[in-house]
Amino acid sequence: MPVEYEEIESFIREEVAQLTGQPAGSITENTVLVGTGRVVDSADLVMLLLAVEDFARDKMNAHFDWSSDSAMSEARSVLRSVGSLSKHLSQLSPDA
Amino acid sequence: MDTVIVTGASRGLGRFCADQLHSRGYRVVGLGRTPPEDAPYESREVDVSDSASVAKALKDLRRDKSVYALINAAGIASMNLVVTTPPETVKRIIETNLLGTIFCCQQVAPAMIKRGSGRIINFSTLGVPLAIKGEAIYIASKAGVEGFTRVFARELAPHGITVNAIAPGPIETALIAKVPKDKVDAVVAQQIIQRQGTPEDVWNIVSMLLSPESSMVSGQTLHVGGA
C-alpha cells in the first residue's frame, strides 16, 4: 500500500522536532532545512537524511538518493523545506 | 565485533594492515580489484574509482553499526614527467587515489554516523611536502586526499568520527618495486628520520589512530619518517 503524503510529512516533522528540540507543533511544511533561516545545522541535516533514507527503504521500498546532483543543489533542492522533502519522497517509485 | 573496511587489500600496505587487523580480532572486509584468494578474511571485488561499484560492494554495510573504521589504502602511482604523462594515466591516478578515497568515504560514513563513532584513515605520501620531481600527478592526487581529509574531519567531528591521513615515504611494497634504489635513497635522505620505513612502521600509526585514546586527533596528516 502506498504511503500517504501526510504520513511522510508527519514523519519528517517529528524527526526535525526531535533533532532540534522544538515542539512538533512548531514544525510545519514551510520549516526551512537548508539555506537562510534553516532550523537544523549540517550535522542534524545528515541525521535527518539518514532517517529519511531508512523511512523510504522500510516503509516505501524506495531508494532515497540524497547525494544526487538535484537533491543537493540548493536553488532547486528537494531539501529546501519539510514540505519539499516530503513531496520528493511521496513521488519516489518503489524499487523493482 | 568491530568491522574495519580496508581498500587496496589485495597487496601492499592495504594487505599488511588487513592481516594485522584480522590477527587482532577485528572483522575485516577487504576491498580490491582482484581480491586475494588466500586472505583469511572476507574479500570483495570493487573498483574504487567507480562510485557505482563502491556503492554496490558496500551496500549491506551502509547501515551496519559494527562498522568502526575505513582504511583507504588503495592507490596507484606512475613516475613520469608531467609533460610526458599520457592523459589517460593522469585520469587513472586521480580517479583511483582521490576519487576512490572520496567515494569510499561517502559510502561508509553513514554507518559510522549512525554508530556515533568511527575512524577513517586515508593515505597520502611524503612526496607532498618533499615535492619529488617526477611524481607530480601522484602527488597532486595525494595533496587532494590531504585537503579532503581536513575538511571531511570537520564535517564528521560532531558525530564522533575522526579522519586522518598517513603519508609514508618509500615503503618496501609493490607500489615502489620498480623504483631504482638510488631514487629511493634520495627520498629517504630528505626524511627527518633517514631510514626507509617498513609496513610495520605504517601499521603502528594505523593502530594508534584506531585506538579510542586517539579521539582528539583529527584532520591531520602524519608523515612516516618526518618531513
Interface residues (C-beta under 8 A of the other chain):
Chain A: S42 A43 V46 M47 L50 E53 D54 S67
Chain B: R63 Q106 P110 I113 K114 E155 P158 H159
